[in-house]
Amino acid sequence: QTTAMATPQDQVEDLMQQVADENGLELQMEMPGAATGTLAVGTATVEKEQDELTERLAKLRNG
Amino acid sequence: RTRAASSPSPALEQHKALADQAYRSITLGLDCDDKGDRPGALEHYRRGVKELKNAIELPLPTRQDREKAESLNAKMRGNLEQIENRVKELVQAPAMASTSA
């Protein structure tokens, strides 16, 4: 995995990502303004959430 | 997922975080609405509307991100319209027990 092409910066980032993955954390290194330590939300999850809202809103109209 | 390069971009992560935030507010609003708590519903809906707009309007710098965000944005736009209509209904509906908010 580590090759002569890898720079120390890459290795540091890989290690940080590895630690984050092992602990279920999301790294947001490139976004200083973002809340750090925020748990990542999966794309499928947020789409399901919106579907759920659509259903509940529809029920509201029919009920 | 185990490599930084394959992780979603920070902009997309932000997009999902905003969508999730809006979902929470609107869910609280729906819970209030179900219970007949109109002022509570309005408060959460209005916050949810702002949060949905923040998510939908979040600038996504790359075309790849915009394509990935398209499906979620379409759902959020639909829900935004529904909630705005619901807010109007709640505001206009008579029979408020009191004017307290």
Backbone of each chain as nested JSON, in Angstrom:
{
  "chains": [
    {"id": "A", "residues": [
      {"number": 1, "name": "GLN", "atoms": {"N": [0.828, -1.201, 0.0], "CA": [0.0, 0.0, 0.0], "C": [0.866, 1.255, 0.0]}},
      {"number": 2, "name": "THR", "atoms": {"N": [1.836, 1.28, 0.902], "CA": [2.748, 2.421, 0.906], "C": [3.765, 2.225, -0.204]}},
      {"number": 3, "name": "THR", "atoms": {"N": [3.859, 3.221, -1.041], "CA": [4.808, 3.122, -2.146], "C": [5.755, 4.299, -2.072]}},
      {"number": 4, "name": "ALA", "atoms": {"N": [6.711, 4.268, -2.983], "CA": [7.667, 5.366, -3.028], "C": [6.976, 6.674, -3.41]}},
      {"number": 5, "name": "MET", "atoms": {"N": [5.767, 6.556, -4.011], "CA": [5.029, 7.743, -4.429], "C": [4.385, 8.463, -3.247]}},
      {"number": 6, "name": "ALA", "atoms": {"N": [4.131, 7.725, -2.194], "CA": [3.405, 8.318, -1.072], "C": [4.251, 9.363, -0.367]}},
      {"number": 7, "name": "THR", "atoms": {"N": [3.645, 10.482, -0.119], "CA": [4.334, 11.532, 0.639], "C": [3.953, 11.367, 2.1]}},
      {"number": 8, "name": "PRO", "atoms": {"N": [4.734, 11.936, 2.996], "CA": [4.37, 11.862, 4.412], "C": [2.968, 12.426, 4.677]}},
      {"number": 9, "name": "GLN", "atoms": {"N": [2.589, 13.482, 3.938], "CA": [1.256, 14.065, 4.125], "C": [0.167, 13.027, 3.84]}},
      {"number": 10, "name": "ASP", "atoms": {"N": [0.358, 12.28, 2.763], "CA": [-0.601, 11.225, 2.424], "C": [-0.713, 10.222, 3.562]}},
      {"number": 11, "name": "GLN", "atoms": {"N": [0.453, 9.871, 4.084], "CA": [0.466, 8.849, 5.128], "C": [-0.237, 9.337, 6.383]}},
      {"number": 12, "name": "VAL", "atoms": {"N": [-0.019, 10.605, 6.704], "CA": [-0.685, 11.178, 7.874], "C": [-2.194, 11.155, 7.661]}},
      {"number": 13, "name": "GLU", "atoms": {"N": [-2.613, 11.565, 6.461], "CA": [-4.057, 11.597, 6.197], "C": [-4.658, 10.201, 6.18]}},
      {"number": 14, "name": "ASP", "atoms": {"N": [-3.919, 9.263, 5.619], "CA": [-4.395, 7.876, 5.631], "C": [-4.588, 7.379, 7.055]}},
      {"number": 15, "name": "LEU", "atoms": {"N": [-3.621, 7.679, 7.884], "CA": [-3.686, 7.215, 9.27], "C": [-4.871, 7.853, 10.001]}},
      {"number": 16, "name": "MET", "atoms": {"N": [-5.042, 9.156, 9.768], "CA": [-6.166, 9.841, 10.414], "C": [-7.491, 9.258, 9.947]}},
      {"number": 17, "name": "GLN", "atoms": {"N": [-7.559, 8.971, 8.644], "CA": [-8.789, 8.382, 8.104], "C": [-9.032, 7.008, 8.714]}},
      {"number": 18, "name": "GLN", "atoms": {"N": [-7.948, 6.252, 8.855], "CA": [-8.051, 4.903, 9.408], "C": [-8.587, 4.955, 10.839]}},
      {"number": 19, "name": "VAL", "atoms": {"N": [-8.03, 5.862, 11.621], "CA": [-8.471, 6.012, 13.01], "C": [-9.935, 6.448, 13.035]}},
      {"number": 20, "name": "ALA", "atoms": {"N": [-10.276, 7.371, 12.145], "CA": [-11.663, 7.855, 12.088], "C": [-12.608, 6.718, 11.717]}},
      {"number": 21, "name": "ASP", "atoms": {"N": [-12.225, 5.924, 10.729], "CA": [-13.063, 4.806, 10.3], "C": [-13.273, 3.816, 11.435]}},
      {"number": 22, "name": "GLU", "atoms": {"N": [-12.181, 3.537, 12.14], "CA": [-12.274, 2.555, 13.224], "C": [-13.204, 3.034, 14.325]}},
      {"number": 23, "name": "ASN", "atoms": {"N": [-13.328, 4.338, 14.447], "CA": [-14.157, 4.879, 15.519], "C": [-15.472, 5.446, 15.012]}},
      {"number": 24, "name": "GLY", "atoms": {"N": [-15.758, 5.213, 13.746], "CA": [-17.029, 5.679, 13.178], "C": [-17.133, 7.18, 13.122]}},
      {"number": 25, "name": "LEU", "atoms": {"N": [-16.02, 7.858, 12.977], "CA": [-16.044, 9.317, 12.925], "C": [-15.88, 9.797, 11.498]}},
      {"number": 26, "name": "GLU", "atoms": {"N": [-16.282, 11.008, 11.28], "CA": [-16.119, 11.597, 9.959], "C": [-15.1, 12.725, 10.029]}},
      {"number": 27, "name": "LEU", "atoms": {"N": [-14.127, 12.671, 9.15], "CA": [-13.137, 13.735, 9.118], "C": [-13.621, 14.845, 8.206]}},
      {"number": 28, "name": "GLN", "atoms": {"N": [-13.5, 16.059, 8.657], "CA": [-13.883, 17.185, 7.798], "C": [-12.726, 18.153, 7.756]}},
      {"number": 29, "name": "MET", "atoms": {"N": [-11.587, 17.627, 7.347], "CA": [-10.34, 18.38, 7.416], "C": [-10.321, 19.582, 6.496]}},
      {"number": 30, "name": "GLU", "atoms": {"N": [-11.047, 19.47, 5.38], "CA": [-10.952, 20.538, 4.391], "C": [-12.001, 21.612, 4.603]}},
      {"number": 31, "name": "MET", "atoms": {"N": [-12.747, 21.512, 5.696], "CA": [-13.801, 22.485, 5.904], "C": [-13.735, 23.063, 7.316]}},
      {"number": 32, "name": "PRO", "atoms": {"N": [-12.919, 24.077, 7.493], "CA": [-12.708, 24.629, 8.823], "C": [-13.998, 25.157, 9.447]}},
      {"number": 33, "name": "GLY", "atoms": {"N": [-14.932, 25.609, 8.61], "CA": [-16.164, 26.18, 9.129], "C": [-17.148, 25.142, 9.641]}},
      {"number": 34, "name": "ALA", "atoms": {"N": [-16.935, 23.894, 9.234], "CA": [-17.907, 22.862, 9.594], "C": [-17.748, 22.445, 11.041]}},
      {"number": 35, "name": "ALA", "atoms": {"N": [-18.85, 22.043, 11.612], "CA": [-18.811, 21.536, 12.977], "C": [-17.966, 20.27, 12.993]}},
      {"number": 36, "name": "THR", "atoms": {"N": [-16.956, 20.263, 13.796], "CA": [-16.117, 19.073, 13.847], "C": [-16.741, 18.067, 14.805]}},
      {"number": 37, "name": "GLY", "atoms": {"N": [-16.444, 16.816, 14.562], "CA": [-16.97, 15.768, 15.408], "C": [-18.388, 15.386, 15.049]}},
      {"number": 38, "name": "THR", "atoms": {"N": [-18.919, 15.998, 13.983], "CA": [-20.254, 15.634, 13.526], "C": [-20.214, 14.237, 12.924]}},
      {"number": 39, "name": "LEU", "atoms": {"N": [-21.156, 13.421, 13.304], "CA": [-21.204, 12.095, 12.708], "C": [-21.714, 12.221, 11.279]}},
      {"number": 40, "name": "ALA", "atoms": {"N": [-21.101, 11.465, 10.402], "CA": [-21.522, 11.514, 9.005], "C": [-22.885, 10.866, 8.849]}},
      {"number": 41, "name": "VAL", "atoms": {"N": [-23.675, 11.403, 7.938], "CA": [-24.971, 10.829, 7.642], "C": [-24.884, 10.21, 6.258]}},
      {"number": 42, "name": "GLY", "atoms": {"N": [-25.353, 8.996, 6.114], "CA": [-25.286, 8.32, 4.827], "C": [-26.259, 8.915, 3.823]}},
      {"number": 43, "name": "THR", "atoms": {"N": [-25.879, 8.847, 2.542], "CA": [-26.751, 9.374, 1.489], "C": [-28.098, 8.661, 1.497]}},
      {"number": 44, "name": "ALA", "atoms": {"N": [-28.067, 7.339, 1.628], "CA": [-29.315, 6.569, 1.64], "C": [-30.178, 6.985, 2.83]}},
      {"number": 45, "name": "THR", "atoms": {"N": [-29.535, 7.239, 3.947], "CA": [-30.271, 7.62, 5.146], "C": [-30.993, 8.943, 4.964]}},
      {"number": 46, "name": "VAL", "atoms": {"N": [-30.298, 9.959, 4.474], "CA": [-30.948, 11.264, 4.326], "C": [-32.052, 11.218, 3.265]}},
      {"number": 47, "name": "GLU", "atoms": {"N": [-31.857, 10.385, 2.249], "CA": [-32.924, 10.278, 1.248], "C": [-34.152, 9.606, 1.852]}},
      {"number": 48, "name": "LYS", "atoms": {"N": [-33.936, 8.591, 2.681], "CA": [-35.05, 7.922, 3.36], "C": [-35.764, 8.888, 4.293]}},
      {"number": 49, "name": "GLU", "atoms": {"N": [-34.987, 9.715, 4.95], "CA": [-35.587, 10.7, 5.852], "C": [-36.556, 11.6, 5.097]}},
      {"number": 50, "name": "GLN", "atoms": {"N": [-36.126, 12.053, 3.917], "CA": [-36.995, 12.937, 3.129], "C": [-38.231, 12.186, 2.64]}},
      {"number": 51, "name": "ASP", "atoms": {"N": [-38.056, 10.901, 2.284], "CA": [-39.215, 10.089, 1.878], "C": [-40.211, 9.982, 3.024]}},
      {"number": 52, "name": "GLU", "atoms": {"N": [-39.667, 9.808, 4.209], "CA": [-40.531, 9.691, 5.394], "C": [-41.331, 10.979, 5.585]}},
      {"number": 53, "name": "LEU", "atoms": {"N": [-40.658, 12.114, 5.41], "CA": [-41.351, 13.401, 5.546], "C": [-42.451, 13.523, 4.491]}},
      {"number": 54, "name": "THR", "atoms": {"N": [-42.133, 13.116, 3.266], "CA": [-43.118, 13.197, 2.184], "C": [-44.367, 12.396, 2.555]}},
      {"number": 55, "name": "GLU", "atoms": {"N": [-44.147, 11.189, 3.08], "CA": [-45.277, 10.337, 3.479], "C": [-46.094, 10.981, 4.587]}},
      {"number": 56, "name": "ARG", "atoms": {"N": [-45.399, 11.482, 5.593], "CA": [-46.125, 12.07, 6.73], "C": [-46.883, 13.327, 6.307]}},
      {"number": 57, "name": "LEU", "atoms": {"N": [-46.28, 14.103, 5.425], "CA": [-46.949, 15.316, 4.945], "C": [-48.187, 14.954, 4.13]}},
      {"number": 58, "name": "ALA", "atoms": {"N": [-48.084, 13.867, 3.35], "CA": [-49.23, 13.43, 2.554], "C": [-50.36, 12.972, 3.457]}},
      {"number": 59, "name": "LYS", "atoms": {"N": [-50.03, 12.253, 4.524], "CA": [-51.032, 11.783, 5.471], "C": [-51.754, 12.946, 6.122]}},
      {"number": 60, "name": "LEU", "atoms": {"N": [-50.985, 13.981, 6.388], "CA": [-51.539, 15.181, 7.013], "C": [-52.655, 15.762, 6.146]}},
      {"number": 61, "name": "ARG", "atoms": {"N": [-52.399, 15.719, 4.833], "CA": [-53.385, 16.281, 3.894], "C": [-54.63, 15.399, 3.834]}},
      {"number": 62, "name": "ASN", "atoms": {"N": [-54.408, 14.078, 3.85], "CA": [-55.535, 13.159, 3.697], "C": [-56.272, 12.941, 5.009]}},
      {"number": 63, "name": "GLY", "atoms": {"N": [-55.573, 13.098, 6.093], "CA": [-56.21, 12.841, 7.386], "C": [-56.909, 14.075, 7.802]}}
    ]},
    {"id": "B", "residues": [
      {"number": 1, "name": "ARG", "atoms": {"N": [-14.551, 3.856, 1.241], "CA": [-14.863, 4.476, 2.528], "C": [-13.66, 4.472, 3.443]}},
      {"number": 2, "name": "THR", "atoms": {"N": [-12.745, 3.535, 3.208], "CA": [-11.588, 3.489, 4.079], "C": [-10.485, 4.434, 3.613]}},
      {"number": 3, "name": "ARG", "atoms": {"N": [-10.652, 4.992, 2.425], "CA": [-9.622, 5.888, 1.908], "C": [-10.19, 7.295, 1.783]}},
      {"number": 4, "name": "ALA", "atoms": {"N": [-9.351, 8.254, 2.103], "CA": [-9.795, 9.649, 2.033], "C": [-10.312, 9.976, 0.638]}},
      {"number": 5, "name": "ALA", "atoms": {"N": [-9.632, 9.427, -0.383], "CA": [-9.969, 9.777, -1.754], "C": [-11.382, 9.329, -2.127]}},
      {"number": 6, "name": "SER", "atoms": {"N": [-11.876, 8.249, -1.5], "CA": [-13.181, 7.743, -1.886], "C": [-14.289, 8.276, -0.98]}},
      {"number": 7, "name": "SER", "atoms": {"N": [-13.937, 9.039, 0.029], "CA": [-14.947, 9.6, 0.911], "C": [-15.719, 10.685, 0.184]}},
      {"number": 8, "name": "PRO", "atoms": {"N": [-16.979, 10.915, 0.606], "CA": [-17.724, 12.003, -0.005], "C": [-17.019, 13.332, 0.244]}},
      {"number": 9, "name": "SER", "atoms": {"N": [-17.232, 14.268, -0.654], "CA": [-16.572, 15.561, -0.519], "C": [-17.138, 16.294, 0.692]}},
      {"number": 10, "name": "PRO", "atoms": {"N": [-16.359, 17.221, 1.251], "CA": [-16.86, 17.99, 2.389], "C": [-18.152, 18.724, 2.065]}},
      {"number": 11, "name": "ALA", "atoms": {"N": [-18.286, 19.21, 0.833], "CA": [-19.514, 19.929, 0.464], "C": [-20.724, 18.996, 0.514]}},
      {"number": 12, "name": "LEU", "atoms": {"N": [-20.538, 17.776, 0.053], "CA": [-21.654, 16.818, 0.084], "C": [-21.986, 16.408, 1.508]}},
      {"number": 13, "name": "GLU", "atoms": {"N": [-20.958, 16.265, 2.32], "CA": [-21.194, 15.94, 3.725], "C": [-22.007, 17.045, 4.384]}},
      {"number": 14, "name": "GLN", "atoms": {"N": [-21.644, 18.274, 4.055], "CA": [-22.368, 19.425, 4.592], "C": [-23.821, 19.416, 4.114]}},
      {"number": 15, "name": "HIS", "atoms": {"N": [-23.979, 19.092, 2.841], "CA": [-25.311, 19.032, 2.241], "C": [-26.19, 18.026, 2.996]}},
      {"number": 16, "name": "LYS", "atoms": {"N": [-25.631, 16.861, 3.276], "CA": [-26.387, 15.83, 3.984], "C": [-26.656, 16.226, 5.429]}},
      {"number": 17, "name": "ALA", "atoms": {"N": [-25.683, 16.879, 6.035], "CA": [-25.863, 17.304, 7.43], "C": [-27.01, 18.317, 7.53]}},
      {"number": 18, "name": "LEU", "atoms": {"N": [-27.079, 19.234, 6.561], "CA": [-28.156, 20.231, 6.553], "C": [-29.509, 19.559, 6.309]}},
      {"number": 19, "name": "ALA", "atoms": {"N": [-29.516, 18.581, 5.404], "CA": [-30.762, 17.859, 5.125], "C": [-31.23, 17.128, 6.376]}},
      {"number": 20, "name": "ASP", "atoms": {"N": [-30.301, 16.547, 7.085], "CA": [-30.622, 15.801, 8.302], "C": [-31.18, 16.737, 9.38]}},
      {"number": 21, "name": "GLN", "atoms": {"N": [-30.568, 17.898, 9.478], "CA": [-31.01, 18.907, 10.434], "C": [-32.457, 19.318, 10.138]}},
      {"number": 22, "name": "ALA", "atoms": {"N": [-32.735, 19.561, 8.868], "CA": [-34.085, 19.957, 8.458], "C": [-35.074, 18.835, 8.772]}},
      {"number": 23, "name": "TYR", "atoms": {"N": [-34.656, 17.613, 8.501], "CA": [-35.513, 16.463, 8.785], "C": [-35.915, 16.44, 10.265]}},
      {"number": 24, "name": "ARG", "atoms": {"N": [-34.951, 16.7, 11.135], "CA": [-35.248, 16.665, 12.576], "C": [-36.274, 17.731, 12.958]}},
      {"number": 25, "name": "SER", "atoms": {"N": [-36.071, 18.939, 12.457], "CA": [-37.009, 20.014, 12.784], "C": [-38.405, 19.705, 12.279]}},
      {"number": 26, "name": "ILE", "atoms": {"N": [-38.487, 19.226, 11.035], "CA": [-39.801, 18.983, 10.442], "C": [-40.498, 17.814, 11.134]}},
      {"number": 27, "name": "THR", "atoms": {"N": [-39.709, 16.816, 11.531], "CA": [-40.289, 15.694, 12.279], "C": [-40.903, 16.187, 13.587]}},
      {"number": 28, "name": "LEU", "atoms": {"N": [-40.204, 17.075, 14.269], "CA": [-40.741, 17.653, 15.504], "C": [-42.026, 18.422, 15.204]}},
      {"number": 29, "name": "GLY", "atoms": {"N": [-42.028, 19.145, 14.093], "CA": [-43.21, 19.892, 13.692], "C": [-44.386, 18.967, 13.413]}},
      {"number": 30, "name": "LEU", "atoms": {"N": [-44.11, 17.86, 12.721], "CA": [-45.171, 16.893, 12.419], "C": [-45.707, 16.263, 13.702]}},
      {"number": 31, "name": "ASP", "atoms": {"N": [-44.821, 15.999, 14.637], "CA": [-45.253, 15.428, 15.92], "C": [-46.199, 16.4, 16.632]}},
      {"number": 32, "name": "CYS", "atoms": {"N": [-45.839, 17.679, 16.639], "CA": [-46.701, 18.69, 17.25], "C": [-48.026, 18.766, 16.499]}},
      {"number": 33, "name": "ASP", "atoms": {"N": [-47.934, 18.76, 15.176], "CA": [-49.122, 18.857, 14.326], "C": [-50.073, 17.7, 14.619]}},
      {"number": 34, "name": "ASP", "atoms": {"N": [-49.543, 16.503, 14.744], "CA": [-50.368, 15.32, 15.042], "C": [-51.1, 15.475, 16.37]}},
      {"number": 35, "name": "LYS", "atoms": {"N": [-50.448, 16.15, 17.306], "CA": [-51.051, 16.312, 18.637], "C": [-51.984, 17.513, 18.703]}},
      {"number": 36, "name": "GLY", "atoms": {"N": [-52.043, 18.259, 17.605], "CA": [-52.887, 19.447, 17.593], "C": [-52.212, 20.669, 18.199]}},
      {"number": 37, "name": "ASP", "atoms": {"N": [-50.914, 20.582, 18.403], "CA": [-50.159, 21.711, 18.955], "C": [-49.734, 22.63, 17.806]}},
      {"number": 38, "name": "ARG", "atoms": {"N": [-50.611, 23.555, 17.488], "CA": [-50.373, 24.393, 16.322], "C": [-49.171, 25.338, 16.474]}},
      {"number": 39, "name": "PRO", "atoms": {"N": [-49.071, 26.054, 17.593], "CA": [-47.909, 26.944, 17.732], "C": [-46.587, 26.182, 17.677]}},
      {"number": 40, "name": "GLY", "atoms": {"N": [-46.544, 25.009, 18.309], "CA": [-45.324, 24.193, 18.29], "C": [-45.008, 23.729, 16.878]}},
      {"number": 41, "name": "ALA", "atoms": {"N": [-46.042, 23.294, 16.166], "CA": [-45.855, 22.83, 14.794], "C": [-45.3, 23.958, 13.928]}},
      {"number": 42, "name": "LEU", "atoms": {"N": [-45.9, 25.139, 14.071], "CA": [-45.454, 26.272, 13.253], "C": [-43.993, 26.617, 13.527]}},
      {"number": 43, "name": "GLU", "atoms": {"N": [-43.647, 26.608, 14.809], "CA": [-42.275, 26.962, 15.163], "C": [-41.271, 26.002, 14.518]}},
      {"number": 44, "name": "HIS", "atoms": {"N": [-41.538, 24.705, 14.643], "CA": [-40.605, 23.722, 14.085], "C": [-40.64, 23.718, 12.556]}},
      {"number": 45, "name": "TYR", "atoms": {"N": [-41.824, 23.874, 11.987], "CA": [-41.922, 23.928, 10.531], "C": [-41.119, 25.098, 9.97]}},
      {"number": 46, "name": "ARG", "atoms": {"N": [-41.254, 26.26, 10.629], "CA": [-40.552, 27.445, 10.111], "C": [-39.052, 27.269, 10.183]}},
      {"number": 47, "name": "ARG", "atoms": {"N": [-38.6, 26.658, 11.279], "CA": [-37.164, 26.381, 11.356], "C": [-36.784, 25.379, 10.263]}},
      {"number": 48, "name": "GLY", "atoms": {"N": [-37.615, 24.355, 10.092], "CA": [-37.343, 23.337, 9.09], "C": [-37.29, 23.907, 7.683]}},
      {"number": 49, "name": "VAL", "atoms": {"N": [-38.174, 24.865, 7.404], "CA": [-38.19, 25.509, 6.08], "C": [-36.854, 26.211, 5.824]}},
      {"number": 50, "name": "LYS", "atoms": {"N": [-36.379, 26.938, 6.824], "CA": [-35.083, 27.628, 6.674], "C": [-33.963, 26.632, 6.441]}},
      {"number": 51, "name": "GLU", "atoms": {"N": [-34.005, 25.553, 7.22], "CA": [-32.94, 24.554, 7.11], "C": [-32.993, 23.818, 5.781]}},
      {"number": 52, "name": "LEU", "atoms": {"N": [-34.192, 23.559, 5.291], "CA": [-34.324, 22.925, 3.975], "C": [-33.753, 23.825, 2.893]}},
      {"number": 53, "name": "LYS", "atoms": {"N": [-34.069, 25.126, 3.011], "CA": [-33.552, 26.074, 2.014], "C": [-32.031, 26.139, 2.077]}},
      {"number": 54, "name": "ASN", "atoms": {"N": [-31.5, 26.138, 3.298], "CA": [-30.037, 26.135, 3.434], "C": [-29.43, 24.939, 2.712]}},
      {"number": 55, "name": "ALA", "atoms": {"N": [-30.076, 23.793, 2.85], "CA": [-29.558, 22.581, 2.216], "C": [-29.672, 22.674, 0.696]}},
      {"number": 56, "name": "ILE", "atoms": {"N": [-30.866, 23.081, 0.242], "CA": [-31.11, 23.129, -1.209], "C": [-30.207, 24.152, -1.894]}},
      {"number": 57, "name": "GLU", "atoms": {"N": [-29.964, 25.257, -1.192], "CA": [-29.185, 26.342, -1.799], "C": [-27.684, 26.244, -1.541]}},
      {"number": 58, "name": "LEU", "atoms": {"N": [-27.27, 25.214, -0.83], "CA": [-25.838, 25.076, -0.554], "C": [-25.05, 24.991, -1.867]}},
      {"number": 59, "name": "PRO", "atoms": {"N": [-24.065, 25.867, -2.037], "CA": [-23.284, 25.804, -3.283], "C": [-22.436, 24.536, -3.324]}},
      {"number": 60, "name": "LEU", "atoms": {"N": [-22.55, 23.815, -4.403], "CA": [-21.725, 22.619, -4.59], "C": [-20.771, 22.897, -5.737]}},
      {"number": 61, "name": "PRO", "atoms": {"N": [-19.495, 22.959, -5.434], "CA": [-18.533, 23.453, -6.431], "C": [-18.286, 22.518, -7.613]}},
      {"number": 62, "name": "THR", "atoms": {"N": [-18.465, 21.233, -7.427], "CA": [-18.147, 20.356, -8.566], "C": [-19.413, 19.764, -9.183]}},
      {"number": 63, "name": "ARG", "atoms": {"N": [-19.298, 19.477, -10.463], "CA": [-20.436, 18.911, -11.185], "C": [-20.794, 17.537, -10.607]}},
      {"number": 64, "name": "GLN", "atoms": {"N": [-19.758, 16.806, -10.226], "CA": [-19.969, 15.478, -9.651], "C": [-20.83, 15.576, -8.384]}},
      {"number": 65, "name": "ASP", "atoms": {"N": [-20.501, 16.544, -7.533], "CA": [-21.274, 16.736, -6.305], "C": [-22.71, 17.135, -6.618]}},
      {"number": 66, "name": "ARG", "atoms": {"N": [-22.864, 18.02, -7.592], "CA": [-24.214, 18.482, -7.936], "C": [-25.062, 17.317, -8.433]}},
      {"number": 67, "name": "GLU", "atoms": {"N": [-24.437, 16.437, -9.218], "CA": [-25.175, 15.273, -9.716], "C": [-25.567, 14.354, -8.574]}},
      {"number": 68, "name": "LYS", "atoms": {"N": [-24.64, 14.161, -7.639], "CA": [-24.932, 13.279, -6.506], "C": [-26.012, 13.861, -5.612]}},
      {"number": 69, "name": "ALA", "atoms": {"N": [-26.09, 15.19, -5.554], "CA": [-27.027, 15.849, -4.648], "C": [-28.416, 16.007, -5.271]}},
      {"number": 70, "name": "GLU", "atoms": {"N": [-28.507, 15.739, -6.564], "CA": [-29.728, 16.05, -7.305], "C": [-30.973, 15.351, -6.76]}},
      {"number": 71, "name": "SER", "atoms": {"N": [-30.844, 14.07, -6.491], "CA": [-31.997, 13.292, -6.039], "C": [-32.494, 13.771, -4.68]}},
      {"number": 72, "name": "LEU", "atoms": {"N": [-31.556, 14.025, -3.784], "CA": [-31.93, 14.519, -2.457], "C": [-32.549, 15.913, -2.561]}},
      {"number": 73, "name": "ASN", "atoms": {"N": [-31.958, 16.748, -3.401], "CA": [-32.492, 18.102, -3.572], "C": [-33.918, 18.08, -4.12]}},
      {"number": 74, "name": "ALA", "atoms": {"N": [-34.178, 17.162, -5.054], "CA": [-35.523, 17.069, -5.628], "C": [-36.527, 16.709, -4.536]}},
      {"number": 75, "name": "LYS", "atoms": {"N": [-36.152, 15.774, -3.678], "CA": [-37.049, 15.392, -2.574], "C": [-37.262, 16.555, -1.619]}},
      {"number": 76, "name": "MET", "atoms": {"N": [-36.177, 17.262, -1.339], "CA": [-36.299, 18.376, -0.399], "C": [-37.148, 19.496, -0.973]}},
      {"number": 77, "name": "ARG", "atoms": {"N": [-37.03, 19.735, -2.277], "CA": [-37.856, 20.783, -2.908], "C": [-39.334, 20.441, -2.794]}},
      {"number": 78, "name": "GLY", "atoms": {"N": [-39.654, 19.166, -3.039], "CA": [-41.044, 18.727, -2.915], "C": [-41.554, 18.905, -1.494]}},
      {"number": 79, "name": "ASN", "atoms": {"N": [-40.751, 18.495, -0.537], "CA": [-41.166, 18.614, 0.863], "C": [-41.28, 20.071, 1.287]}},
      {"number": 80, "name": "LEU", "atoms": {"N": [-40.376, 20.89, 0.8], "CA": [-40.41, 22.318, 1.131], "C": [-41.749, 22.926, 0.713]}},
      {"number": 81, "name": "GLU", "atoms": {"N": [-42.176, 22.565, -0.49], "CA": [-43.447, 23.097, -0.989], "C": [-44.607, 22.643, -0.098]}},
      {"number": 82, "name": "GLN", "atoms": {"N": [-44.602, 21.36, 0.254], "CA": [-45.66, 20.82, 1.116], "C": [-45.696, 21.518, 2.474]}},
      {"number": 83, "name": "ILE", "atoms": {"N": [-44.525, 21.733, 3.033], "CA": [-44.478, 22.333, 4.368], "C": [-44.898, 23.8, 4.307]}},
      {"number": 84, "name": "GLU", "atoms": {"N": [-44.484, 24.485, 3.266], "CA": [-44.899, 25.886, 3.148], "C": [-46.418, 25.984, 3.033]}},
      {"number": 85, "name": "ASN", "atoms": {"N": [-47.017, 25.045, 2.302], "CA": [-48.481, 25.019, 2.212], "C": [-49.106, 24.74, 3.573]}},
      {"number": 86, "name": "ARG", "atoms": {"N": [-48.502, 23.812, 4.282], "CA": [-49.035, 23.454, 5.603], "C": [-48.943, 24.645, 6.566]}},
      {"number": 87, "name": "VAL", "atoms": {"N": [-47.831, 25.361, 6.475], "CA": [-47.669, 26.536, 7.342], "C": [-48.776, 27.55, 7.041]}},
      {"number": 88, "name": "LYS", "atoms": {"N": [-49.042, 27.754, 5.768], "CA": [-50.115, 28.684, 5.379], "C": [-51.449, 28.23, 5.954]}},
      {"number": 89, "name": "GLU", "atoms": {"N": [-51.742, 26.939, 5.825], "CA": [-52.98, 26.388, 6.363], "C": [-53.116, 26.649, 7.858]}},
      {"number": 90, "name": "LEU", "atoms": {"N": [-52.022, 26.356, 8.555], "CA": [-52.057, 26.498, 10.011], "C": [-52.241, 27.955, 10.418]}},
      {"number": 91, "name": "VAL", "atoms": {"N": [-51.602, 28.854, 9.674], "CA": [-51.698, 30.277, 9.998], "C": [-53.113, 30.794, 9.734]}},
      {"number": 92, "name": "GLN", "atoms": {"N": [-53.692, 30.318, 8.622], "CA": [-55.0, 30.832, 8.223], "C": [-56.158, 30.173, 8.957]}},
      {"number": 93, "name": "ALA", "atoms": {"N": [-55.948, 28.941, 9.401], "CA": [-57.047, 28.198, 10.014], "C": [-57.561, 28.914, 11.253]}},
      {"number": 94, "name": "PRO", "atoms": {"N": [-58.887, 28.938, 11.388], "CA": [-59.458, 29.559, 12.574], "C": [-59.404, 28.577, 13.748]}},
      {"number": 95, "name": "ALA", "atoms": {"N": [-60.105, 28.891, 14.786], "CA": [-60.261, 27.996, 15.926], "C": [-58.975, 27.799, 16.711]}},
      {"number": 96, "name": "MET", "atoms": {"N": [-58.154, 28.817, 16.708], "CA": [-57.013, 28.772, 17.612], "C": [-57.555, 28.974, 19.021]}},
      {"number": 97, "name": "ALA", "atoms": {"N": [-57.135, 28.123, 19.927], "CA": [-57.628, 28.242, 21.301], "C": [-57.165, 29.559, 21.908]}},
      {"number": 98, "name": "SER", "atoms": {"N": [-55.945, 29.928, 21.599], "CA": [-55.429, 31.206, 22.087], "C": [-54.416, 31.732, 21.084]}},
      {"number": 99, "name": "THR", "atoms": {"N": [-53.991, 32.96, 21.276], "CA": [-53.039, 33.534, 20.341], "C": [-51.602, 33.361, 20.819]}},
      {"number": 100, "name": "SER", "atoms": {"N": [-51.424, 32.676, 21.921], "CA": [-50.068, 32.491, 22.432], "C": [-49.256, 31.65, 21.459]}},
      {"number": 101, "name": "ALA", "atoms": {"N": [-48.001, 31.98, 21.35], "CA": [-47.145, 31.244, 20.429], "C": [-46.077, 30.477, 21.194]}}
    ]}
  ]
}
